[in-house]
Amino acid sequence: MEAPTTGAPLPRAQYERVFAVLERCDAARTIPEFKELVLDSLASAFSYRNLTCFAGQTIKDAFTDRTPSLRGSCVTSWPGYRDRWHEIDVLSSDESCRILSREGLSDIDRLRTVPAWGREYIDGHMRQWGYRSSAIMHLRFPRGGHALVGLTDPEPRLIDDASAASLRLLSRHLSAISRRIPDEVTAPPVLSGRLRDVAALVGEGRANREIAETLHLSLDTVKKYVSRVLAATGCRSRAEYVARFHVPAAH
């Protein structure tokens, strides 16, 4: 493994963390499993608590992912981000996207400029949830896809120089691992009636309450249908169902 091309060599402890993440993620057999292992291994090796993994055909598209993998307080803050804030995420700026493509890591504390709408995001979404740090690691996925691994925290300057160098290194090597994983789109089993309707909305990332309102069903009925959809498709969770069977609409 090559050391970072700029700055001082990584401390041994940082290399050990990097290797721990790579070793764990190298066991992934599918892209959905890979996404989950990336978040779990970053939490274990680096003690990052609040994590997200968005995916899309471009870096910009990834910010609109409606079915990301989530950890920590991001599970709770996600609905508001999805409905209001993702369009003005400060790390979606042109400068940040260029940095992500070139270096594999963009950190709010290292941006040279913050647009006015980015300041609104900081004062709104980040302040609401007590976040004082925000960074994104970029991964290249099979078939030209992209993933963004978000790291947020109440602590200021979560990503120090050594951690930033480690994450840039991980960006390159995790991208290489992901591109070796078969990326097959599996056709879901044929469902009928309400099961088909519920499955379609689950695939769009809709919550149970949204599905109930859309289909004019009770919340308890929707929960039963969702359980039957997961059982019929062999999925352990809604996230797995979306990852395996949902094909985003073309733009």
Backbone as a ProteinNet text record, in pm:
[ID]
protein_1_A
[PRIMARY]
MEAPTTGAPLPRAQYERVFAVLERCDAARTIPEFKELVLDSLASAFSYRNLTCFAGQTIKDAFTDRTPSLRGSCVTSWPGYRDRWHEIDVLSSDESCRILSREGLSDIDRLRTVPAWGREYIDGHMRQWGYRSSAIMHLRFPRGGHALVGLTDPEPRLIDDASAASLRLLSRHLSAISRRIPDEVTAPPVLSGRLRDVAALVGEGRANREIAETLHLSLDTVKKYVSRVLAATGCRSRAEYVARFHVPAAH
[TERTIARY]
84.3	0	87.8	58.3	138.1	98.9	198.2	173.6	119.7	59.3	13	127	93.7	197.4	241	165.2	202.2	201.2	280.8	282.6	366.7	365.5	444.6	382.4	463.9	410.7	306.6	211.4	109	169.3	120.9	161.6	117.2	187.7	156.6	12.3	-36.8	-174.2	-275.4	-247.6	-338.7	-336.7	-218	-209.4	-285.9	-277.6	-349	-499.8	-548.1	-690	-730	-647.1	-675	-681.4	-583.3	-581.6	-702.2	-743.7	-859.4	-985.4	-1002.5	-1117.7	-1111.3	-995.6	-982.2	-1003.3	-947.2	-961	-1107.2	-1180.1	-1321.1	-1405	-1379.7	-1460.7	-1428.1	-1309.2	-1269.5	-1351.8	-1421.9	-1504	-1642.1	-1675.6	-1809.5	-1831.2	-1949.5	-1983.9	-2078.5	-2143.6	-2235.5	-2211.9	-2256.6	-2243.2	-2323.3	-2447.8	-2518.4	-2442.1	-2386.8	-2308.4	-2184.2	-2121.3	-2001.9	-2032.2	-2143.4	-2179.8	-2194.9	-2260.1	-2279.1	-2145.8	-2059.4	-1929.2	-1841.4	-1850.5	-1773	-1810.9	-1940	-1983.4	-1947.3	-1969.9	-1939.7	-1790.1	-1707.6	-1562.6	-1507.1	-1562.3	-1519.6	-1557.9	-1675.6	-1717.4	-1626.2	-1588.8	-1505.3	-1360.7	-1302.7	-1159.8	-1130.4	-1220.2	-1194.9	-1286.3	-1380.1	-1474.5	-1564.9	-1590.7	-1687.8	-1828	-1914	-2043.8	-2158.6	-2154.4	-2267.2	-2226.5	-2275.9	-2226	-2340.3	-2312.6	-2407.6	-2332.5	-2404.7	-2347.8	-2453	-2430.4	-2518.3	-2456.4	-2538.6	-2486.3	-2564.4	-2496.8	-2561	-2471	-2521.6	-2443	-2339.1	-2357.8	-2257.3	-2243.5	-2139.9	-2123	-2243.2	-2286.8	-2402.6	-2528.2	-2547.8	-2666	-2670.3	-2552.9	-2548.3	-2614.8	-2609.9	-2671.6	-2823.6	-2882.4	-3027.6	-3073.1	-2980.3	-3013.9	-3118.9	-3231.1	-3339.2	-3331.8	-3234.9	-3226.1	-3082.2	-3022.3	-2884	-2873.4	-2752.4	-2723	-2689.1	-2735.9	-2724.8	-2678.1	-2604.2	-2561	-2572.1	-2589.1	-2589.6	-2706	-2682	-2788.6	-2835.8	-2759.9	-2802.1	-2932.2	-2960.5	-3087.3	-3203.7	-3187.7	-3294.4	-3294.7	-3178.3	-3170.6	-3197.8	-3194.6	-3208.6	-3338.8	-3458.5	-3580.7	-3578.3	-3532	-3524.2	-3423.1	-3310.6	-3209	-3267.8	-3338.5	-3398.2	-3500.1	-3586.2	-3697.9	-3661	-3554.3	-3527.4	-3383.3	-3289.4	-3153.9	-3057.4	-3087.7	-2987.1	-2948	-3040.3	-3010.8	-2910.7	-2895.3	-2800.7	-2694.4	-2668.1	-2557.7	-2430.1	-2361.9	-2243.4	-2137.5	-2134.6	-2034.4	-2075.7	-2190.7	-2230	-2190.9	-2120.4	-2077.4	-1983.7	-1968.6	-1880.6	-1737.8	-1691.3	-1555.9	-1540.8	-1638.5	-1630.9	-1633.3	-1719.8	-1728	-1598.4	-1533.3	-1403.7	-1299.7	-1301.4	-1207.6	-1234.5	-1361.8	-1397.3	-1347.6	-1366.5	-1323.8	-1172.2	-1103.2	-957	-886.3	-934.6	-860.9	-930.2	-1061.2	-1133.4	-1188.3	-1163.7	-1214	-1239.2	-1356.8	-1388.7	-1437.3	-1382.8	-1410.2	-1454.1	-1562.8	-1614.8	-1510	-1422.2	-1320.3	-1207.1	-1199.7	-1091.4	-1136.8	-1266.1	-1315.1	-1263.8	-1224.1	-1175.7	-1291.2	-1402.1	-1518	-1643.7	-1736.6	-1866.6	-1973.1	-2051.2	-2155.6	-2261.9	-2338.8	-2442.2	-2540.8	-2577.8	-2672.6	-2607.9	-2475.3	-2405.3	-2405.6	-2397.1	-2404.6	-2542.5	-2646	-2781.8	-2790	-2723.5	-2722	-2651.9	-2539.1	-2464.5	-2547.5	-2609.3	-2687.6	-2821.2	-2867.7	-2996.3	-2982	-2951.3	-2946.3	-2839.7	-2717.4	-2609.1	-2632.3	-2675.5	-2699.4	-2815	-2919.5	-3035.5	-2994.7	-2900.4	-2859.3	-2730.4	-2680.4	-2560.8	-2432.7	-2433.4	-2313.1	-2218	-2093	-1990.7	-1882.8	-1887.5	-1795.7	-1875.8	-1828.2	-1892.1	-1788.4	-1779	-1683.3	-1744	-1690	-1736.1	-1615.8	-1618.4	-1520.4	-1586.7	-1518.5	-1572.7	-1521	-1613.1	-1576	-1629.1	-1552.3	-1597.3	-1655.4	-1776.3	-1849.9	-1849	-1891.2	-1897.2	-1988.3	-1965.8	-2048	-2051.1	-1939.8	-1929.2	-2003.1	-2050.4	-2123.8	-2033	-2094.1	-2020.5	-2091.6	-2015.4	-2071.6	-2005.2	-2082.3	-2032.9	-2054.8	-1946.5	-1953.6	-1944	-2055.1	-2059	-2022.4	-1948.1	-1908.1	-1943.7	-2030.7	-2069.1	-2050.8	-2032.8	-2009.5	-2029.2	-2071.4	-2080.6	-1943.7	-1839.3	-1705.9	-1651.9	-1589.5	-1531.9	-1406.6	-1381.6	-1260.9	-1238.2	-1339.5	-1333.5	-1219.2	-1191	-1092.4	-960.9	-866.2	-734.5	-653.3	-531.4	-451.8	-422.1	-390.2	-358.3	-481.7	-596.9	-720.5	-759.3	-737.5	-768	-682.9	-555	-466.8	-511.2	-554.3	-602.5	-727.3	-820	-944.4	-919.9	-825.7	-790.8	-731.9	-650.1	-593.2	-702.6	-795.2	-906.8	-994.1	-1011.6	-1091.9	-1041.1	-911.2	-852.9	-868.4	-835	-832.3	-972.1	-1063.2	-1200.6	-1266.8	-1232.5	-1284.9	-1239.6	-1114.3	-1062.8	-1136.1	-1163.6	-1237.1	-1378	-1446.3	-1585.6	-1597	-1499.2	-1508	-1481.7	-1434.3	-1417.2	-1542.7	-1639.7	-1762	-1861.8	-1917	-2018.1	-2135.2	-2178.4	-2288.9	-2405.9	-2477.9	-2589.6	-2720.8	-2805.4	-2939.7	-3033.4	-3085.3	-3170.2	-3316.2	-3385.7	-3529.2	-3602.7	-3691.4	-3764.3	-3867.8	-3908.2	-4015.5	-4143	-4226.6	-4352.4	-4448.5	-4493.3	-4589.6	-4719.9	-4825.3	-4954.8	-5029.3	-5126.6	-5216.1	-5144.3	-5189.2	-5134.8	-4986.6	-4944.5	-4803.3	-4716.9	-4758.7	-4683.9	-4681.2	-4795.2	-4803.2	-4712.4	-4718.3	-4635.7	-4487.6	-4453.7	-4314.2	-4259.6	-4340.9	-4296.7	-4263.5	-4344.3	-4321.6	-4204.1	-4188.2	-4070.8	-3945	-3950.5	-3836.2	-3802	-3898.9	-3875	-3823.4	-3810	-3760.8	-3868.9	-3996	-4105.2	-4115.4	-4147.2	-4170.1	-4309.4	-4332.4	-4462.3	-4578.3	-4560.5	-4669.9	-4701.1	-4596.2	-4618.2	-4691	-4653.3	-4718.7	-4865	-4891.3	-5029.2	-5114.3	-5061.2	-5136.1	-5157.2	-5055	-5064.1	-5165.2	-5164.9	-5251.4	-5381.5	-5397.9	-5519.8	-5537.8	-5428.6	-5429.3	-5394.8	-5428.5	-5387.5	-5238.9	-5177.9	-5035.1	-5003.5	-5088.5	-5066.5	-5072.8	-5164.7	-5175.8	-5050.7	-5000.5	-4877.9	-4762.4	-4748.9	-4640.3	-4647	-4767.9	-4784.2	-4744.8	-4787.2	-4752.3	-4601.2	-4537.7	-4392.7	-4321	-4364.6	-4305.1	-4321.4	-4438.6	-4462.4	-4377.3	-4357.4	-4270.4	-4128.2	-4077.4	-3941	-3927.2	-4028.7	-4024.2	-4027.7	-4110.1	-4124.2	-3998.1	-3922	-3801.3	-3673.8	-3687.4	-3569.7	-3480.2	-3534.7	-3455.1	-3469.2	-3360.3	-3361.9	-3404.5	-3402.5	-3436.6	-3485.1	-3547.1	-3592.1	-3472.5	-3362.2	-3243.5	-3191.7	-3193.2	-3148.1	-3242	-3373.3	-3468.9	-3438.9	-3420.4	-3394	-3264.1	-3160.4	-3030.2	-3034.7	-3114.8	-3118.6	-3211.2	-3323.4	-3427	-3464.9	-3434.1	-3479.8	-3381.5	-3430.2	-3349.2	-3394.4	-3308	-3348.5	-3394.7	-3492.5	-3540.8	-3433.7	-3425.5	-3326.3	-3366.5	-3263.2	-3289.4	-3265.1
-119.5	0	124.3	217.8	338.8	435.9	505.8	610.1	733.1	826.4	949.3	1020.2	1086.7	1148.7	1283.9	1340.4	1469.4	1460.9	1550	1555.4	1445.2	1440.7	1342.7	1203.9	1097.7	961	942	853.3	825.4	757.6	792.4	718.3	572.1	486.3	343.9	315.4	386.1	361.8	390.5	491.2	523.2	413.4	361.8	251.5	129.6	105.2	-9.6	8	129.8	155.7	135.7	186.5	171.1	23	-53.4	-196.5	-268.8	-228.9	-291.7	-270.1	-147.7	-118.2	-198.3	-199.4	-268.6	-419.3	-475.1	-619.5	-658.1	-577.8	-610	-591.7	-484.1	-455	-549.1	-604.1	-694.9	-823.2	-850	-971	-953.4	-831.4	-805.8	-881.9	-939.2	-1014.3	-937	-835.6	-753.4	-607.2	-519	-375.8	-334.1	-381	-345.4	-387.7	-507.8	-553.6	-467.9	-431.2	-346.3	-212.3	-149.4	-20.8	-32	-138.7	-157.1	-182.2	-260.9	-289.7	-165.7	-79.2	45.8	126.5	142.9	222.2	154.1	23.7	-47.9	-45.8	-61.7	-65.9	72.5	177.5	312.7	343.5	296.8	316.9	240.9	119.8	36.5	84.9	112.3	145.3	290.7	382.7	525.4	588.1	510.6	559	671	674.8	769.4	717.9	805.7	760.9	787.5	901.9	945.1	939.4	838.6	806.9	788.3	818.8	795	739.9	670.9	628.6	648.5	747.1	779.3	727	694.7	645.7	706.3	721.6	776.5	760.5	795.2	781.6	891.5	1003.3	1109.2	1151.8	1229.6	1279.4	1364.1	1452.2	1537.1	1453.7	1350.4	1264.7	1196.1	1161.2	1086.4	1163.4	1296.5	1375.9	1360.9	1311.9	1296.9	1154.5	1065.8	926.4	923.1	857.3	851.4	728.8	641.8	519.2	495.4	591.3	573	477.4	430.3	357.4	460.8	439.2	540.2	478.5	558.8	517.6	636.5	605.3	707.7	804.7	930.1	1030.5	1062.4	1019.9	1043	969.4	861.9	791.1	884.6	966.1	1057.4	1186.1	1236.8	1363.4	1346.9	1221.3	1195.7	1246.8	1225.1	1271.9	1421.3	1502.8	1646.6	1679.6	1608.5	1628.7	1594.7	1482.9	1437.7	1537.7	1586.5	1669.6	1815	1864.1	2008	2044.6	1973.3	2026.5	1970.2	1856.2	1793	1881	1966.5	2050.1	2160.7	2194.7	2301.5	2252.1	2122.2	2068.7	2140.6	2201.5	2280.6	2196.7	2066	1980.3	1936.5	1985.7	1960.8	2076.3	2175.2	2288.8	2242.7	2324.2	2288.3	2267	2353.7	2339	2205	2170.7	2046.1	1925.3	1927.8	1814	1796	1906.5	1896.3	1832.4	1871.3	1814.7	1665.9	1629.4	1488.1	1405.7	1455.9	1382.3	1370.9	1475.2	1479.1	1411.4	1434.3	1390.4	1279.4	1263.1	1158.1	1199.4	1323.6	1369.1	1518.9	1559.5	1701.1	1724.4	1827.6	1856.1	2001.7	2024.1	2159.9	2256.4	2206.9	2293.2	2325.5	2254.6	2276.8	2345	2378.1	2450	2593.7	2642.5	2780.4	2880.2	2842.5	2932.1	2854.1	2923.9	2866.8	2957.6	2907.7	2991.4	3028.4	3131.8	3179.5	3068	2987.4	2878.9	2771.1	2755.7	2661.8	2709.2	2840.1	2896.1	2872.1	2878.2	2848.8	2704.1	2612.4	2471.8	2456.2	2524.3	2515.9	2571	2687.5	2751.5	2683.2	2607	2540.3	2394.5	2309.5	2165.5	2129.1	2176.9	2137.5	2190.1	2313.7	2369.3	2298.4	2263.7	2195.3	2065.6	1991.9	1863.3	1869.4	1989.3	2004.9	1959.4	1951.2	1907.9	2027	2003.8	2107.2	2061.7	1935.3	1881.5	1810	1819.8	1748	1724	1600.1	1563.7	1451.9	1435.5	1330.1	1262	1129	1049.6	997.6	1008.5	968.5	830	744.4	612.1	596.3	529.5	497	356.7	345.1	219.6	156.4	30.2	-34.7	39.5	15.9	71.7	223.4	284.1	429.3	499.5	425.3	486.4	551.5	624.7	695.5	677.1	676.1	672.8	781.8	837.8	940.5	892.8	879.8	838.2	963.4	998.8	1119.7	1094.3	1188.3	1180.5	1312.9	1307.9	1428.2	1404.8	1513.7	1496.6	1629.1	1623.3	1745.4	1805	1723.9	1774.3	1857	1971.4	2050.6	1983.8	2006.9	1957.5	1808.6	1731.2	1586.1	1523.1	1575.8	1515.5	1592.8	1539.5	1604.1	1563.9	1616.6	1593.8	1446.2	1373.2	1231.1	1152.1	1185.6	1116.8	1149.6	1274.8	1313.7	1233.9	1218.7	1140.8	994.4	941.5	803.1	784.9	879.7	869.1	883.8	967.4	977.1	845.7	784.8	655	549.2	550.9	457.2	479.5	603.2	633.7	558.2	557.2	489.2	338.2	283.2	137.5	77.7	148.5	99.4	105.2	206.3	214	92.9	53.9	-62.7	-189.8	-202.7	-319.7	-322.5	-208.6	-205.2	-242.1	-203.8	-230.9	-376.8	-454.8	-598.8	-677.3	-611.3	-679.8	-684.4	-801.5	-809.6	-716.8	-643.9	-548.6	-592.1	-692	-746.7	-690.7	-649.5	-603.7	-723.1	-763	-881.3	-842.8	-918.4	-894	-944.1	-862.8	-907.1	-1011.9	-1094.6	-1191.1	-1118.5	-1185	-1125.1	-1118	-997.9	-977	-927.9	-944.4	-905.4	-815.7	-741.9	-662	-561.1	-554.5	-456.7	-481.5	-606.7	-634.1	-563.8	-568.1	-501.3	-350.1	-293.5	-149.2	-106.5	-183.4	-152	-167.6	-274.9	-298.6	-183.1	-129.3	-18.1	104.8	132.1	249	226.9	104.1	72.1	96.3	57.9	76.6	222.2	311	454.5	517.7	436.2	489.3	551.3	519.9	578.6	514	593.5	543.8	481.7	401.6	334.7	433.3	544.5	641.7	701.3	727.8	779.8	677.7	550.9	445.9	435.2	441.8	433	545.5	667	781.1	769.3	721.4	709.7	604.5	490.8	379.2	372.8	470.3	476.1	347.3	308.5	190.5	232.6	147.8	175.3	146.8	208.3	190.3	44.3	-20	-160.7	-249.9	-218.9	-297.8	-283.2	-161	-137.2	-216.1	-215.9	-289.9	-437.7	-492.3	-633.8	-659.3	-569.1	-584.4	-574.6	-479.2	-463.9	-590.7	-647	-772.2	-883.6	-890.2	-993.5	-970.9	-845	-813.7	-859.3	-828.2	-867.5	-1018.9	-1085.6	-1231.9	-1293.5	-1237.6	-1292	-1273.1	-1168.5	-1138.8	-1187.3	-1242.2	-1291.4	-1182.9	-1064.1	-951.1	-939.1	-899.9	-885.3	-747.1	-650.6	-512.5	-439	-323.5	-238.5	-193.1	-159.3	-112.2	-219.3	-344.5	-452.9	-468.2	-453.5	-464.5	-358.4	-234.1	-123.9	-148.7	-188.7	-209.3	-320.7	-423.8	-538.4	-519.3	-449.5	-452	-316.7	-207.3	-77.8	-25	6.9	70	214.4	313.2	452.9	492.3	582.4	631.6	712.6	702.2	776.5	923.5	1011.5	1155.8	1206.5
0	0	0	-91.5	-99.5	9.9	62.3	160.8	90.4	163.2	102.9	31.5	-80.5	-161.6	-108	-15.4	40.6	192.2	256	401.4	462	596.1	668.9	656.2	671.5	667.3	776.9	750.8	850.8	972.9	1091.2	1210.9	1199.6	1269	1262.5	1302.2	1402.5	1449.3	1339.2	1257.1	1147.8	1041.4	1010.7	915.2	966.6	1094.9	1151.6	1136.2	1154.6	1135.3	989	898.9	756.8	718.8	763	731.7	791.5	911.3	973.9	890	838.1	753.6	623.7	559.5	431.7	446.1	552.8	573.5	590.4	665.2	688.5	562.1	489.1	370.2	254.9	254.8	147.2	148	258	268.1	205.8	163.3	108.7	-21.3	-34.2	-155.9	-246.3	-192.3	-270.7	-236	-323.4	-296.1	-172.3	-153.1	-29.8	96.1	93.8	209	225.6	114.7	118.9	186	150.3	209.4	360.5	405.2	548.6	619.9	557.1	618.5	625.2	525.4	529.6	653	676	791.3	922.6	931.2	1055.2	1085.5	982.9	1006.4	1040.5	982.2	1018.9	1163.6	1203.7	1342.7	1437.6	1399.5	1486.1	1490.2	1373.7	1368.2	1404.1	1365	1386.2	1491.2	1542.8	1645.4	1593.9	1461.5	1408.5	1439.8	1489.5	1538.9	1442.4	1375.8	1293.5	1146.4	1076.9	943.2	844.6	718.9	611.6	491	404.4	276.4	168.7	83.6	-27.2	-156.8	-255.4	-382.7	-497.9	-612.8	-732.1	-852.8	-968.1	-1090.2	-1105.4	-1035.4	-1028.8	-883.6	-855.3	-718.3	-678.3	-767.7	-737.7	-715	-798.1	-783.8	-648.2	-595.7	-469.7	-355.8	-360.7	-254.7	-253.5	-363.1	-371.2	-341.1	-305.3	-273	-161.9	-187.7	-90.3	-0.7	-24.9	55.7	101.5	171.4	214.7	333.4	357.9	481.5	588.2	710.4	815.5	946.6	1024.1	1156.7	1252.8	1380.5	1484.2	1471.9	1504.3	1502.1	1361.4	1260.4	1121.8	1090.2	1163.4	1143.9	1173.8	1277.3	1318.3	1235.8	1202	1128.6	979.3	930.1	787.1	725.7	783.3	716.8	685.6	780	754.6	646.6	647.4	543	406.9	398.7	271.5	220.3	309.1	266.6	243.5	311.2	302.1	270.9	330.6	333.5	229.5	166.8	80.9	-37.8	-83.5	-199.7	-168	-40.7	-6.1	93.1	91.5	172	130.3	225.5	192.7	121.7	146.8	83.5	-57.2	-104.3	-243.2	-334.4	-281.6	-363.6	-474	-576.7	-688.1	-639.7	-549.1	-496.6	-424.5	-341.6	-265.9	-358.6	-460.4	-553.4	-631.2	-666.8	-735	-642.5	-516.5	-419.9	-400.9	-391.6	-375.5	-493.2	-613.1	-731.9	-739.3	-697.1	-709.2	-593	-469.9	-351	-272.4	-292.9	-221.4	-87.2	-43.5	86.8	81.6	127	142.4	284.3	347.2	487.9	498.7	568.8	580.9	636.5	722.5	782.3	686.1	572.8	477.3	348.6	340.9	223.9	225.1	109	101	104.7	41.3	36	73.8	138.3	172.4	111.9	14.5	-45.7	55.9	24.1	117	150.7	49.9	76.9	164.3	154	241.4	385.2	402	537.7	597.1	512.1	559.8	608.8	538.7	578.6	714	732	858.1	973.7	950.6	1056.8	1080.4	980.7	994.1	1035	939.4	966.2	1068.5	1049.5	1139.9	1280.8	1291.8	1425.5	1493.3	1417.4	1475.6	1543.7	1482.6	1536.4	1616.1	1637.8	1719.8	1652.2	1518.6	1446.4	1428.2	1459.4	1439.6	1341.8	1302.2	1202.3	1094.3	970.8	860.7	751.9	707.2	602.1	517.9	397.2	307.7	243.6	242.6	169	42.4	-69.6	-199.1	-237.3	-283	-332.3	-474.1	-558.3	-693.2	-692.1	-746.8	-747.1	-886	-895.7	-1027.2	-1124	-1254	-1361.6	-1357.3	-1315.7	-1316.2	-1205.1	-1105	-994.9	-892.4	-802.4	-697.3	-563.4	-456.7	-321.9	-238.7	-147	-56.3	86.7	160.3	300	386.8	452.2	532.8	677.5	734.7	875.7	942	1042.3	1114.9	1264	1337.5	1481.1	1554	1681.9	1761.9	1794.7	1789.4	1821.1	1704.3	1732.2	1623.2	1567.6	1439.6	1372.5	1399.2	1364.1	1384.2	1305.9	1186.3	1096.6	1108.1	1186	1192.3	1069.5	1057.5	936.5	913.9	1021.3	1006.7	964.5	1022.9	985.5	841.5	800.5	663	564.8	595.9	508.7	504.5	617.9	623.1	538.7	545.8	470.4	320.4	282.4	140.1	90.5	173.6	138.5	127	221.5	217.7	95.1	55.9	-61.9	-183.9	-203.4	-319.4	-308.4	-194	-181.3	-166.2	-99.7	-93.1	-231.4	-309	-445.6	-526.3	-510.1	-581.8	-539.1	-408.9	-359.7	-417.9	-416.4	-461.8	-608.4	-688.9	-833.3	-866.9	-769	-790.8	-755.6	-692.4	-648.4	-763.5	-794.5	-900.5	-869.5	-969.7	-951.3	-1037.9	-989.8	-1066.4	-1013.8	-1104.9	-1068.9	-1075.7	-961.6	-952.7	-970.8	-1050.4	-1067.2	-943.3	-885.9	-766.9	-802.6	-706.3	-731.2	-772.6	-849.1	-893.3	-774.8	-743.8	-635.9	-697.5	-626.5	-681.1	-583.5	-638.4	-556.5	-469.2	-344.4	-251.3	-220.8	-222	-197.5	-300.9	-427.5	-533.7	-511.2	-472.5	-449.1	-333.8	-225.1	-108.6	-143.5	-215.6	-253.5	-336.1	-427.3	-511.2	-426.6	-325.8	-241.1	-145.7	-97.3	-16.2	-99.5	-227	-315.6	-340	-320.3	-335	-206.3	-102	24.5	111.3	83	161.3	299	397.8	533.2	541.7	645.7	660.6	661.2	730.9	739.4	601	522.7	387.8	301.1	314.7	237.6	276.7	406.9	455.3	397.3	395.8	342.9	192.4	121.9	-23.3	-65.8	3.4	-34.6	45.1	136.5	218.7	300	367	452.3	594.5	690.8	828.1	843.4	944.1	966.7	999.3	1079.4	1114.4	989.9	900.1	776.9	692	683.2	605	664.6	796.1	860.5	826.1	823.2	788.8	643.7	553.1	412.6	391.1	460.1	445.7	491.6	603	651.9	549.7	484.9	384.9	260.2	222.6	108.3	135.3	254.3	289.3	293.8	349.3	356.5	217.2	128.2	-6.9	-89.6	-58.3	-136.6	-68.4	52.2	122.5	176.2	196.7	246.4	398	462	607.2	651.9	559.1	594.6	470.6	494.6	383.4	300.9	369.4	297.4	201.9	246.9	159.3	40	63.4	-47.8	-153.2	-109.4	-202.5	-278	-204.3	-267.1	-372	-347.1	-437.9	-556.9	-533.8	-636.3	-695.7	-627	-678.7	-781.1	-901.1	-1005.9	-1017.7	-983.8	-988.7	-1128	-1131.9	-1261.2	-1329.8	-1461.3	-1537.4	-1542.9	-1537.8	-1542.7	-1684
[MASK]
+++++++++++++++++++++++++++++++++++++++++++++++++++++++++++++++++++++++++++++++++++++++++++++++++++++++++++++++++++++++++++++++++++++++++++++++++++++++++++++++++++++++++++++++++++++++++++++++++++++++++++++++++++++++++++++++++++++++++++++++++++++++++++

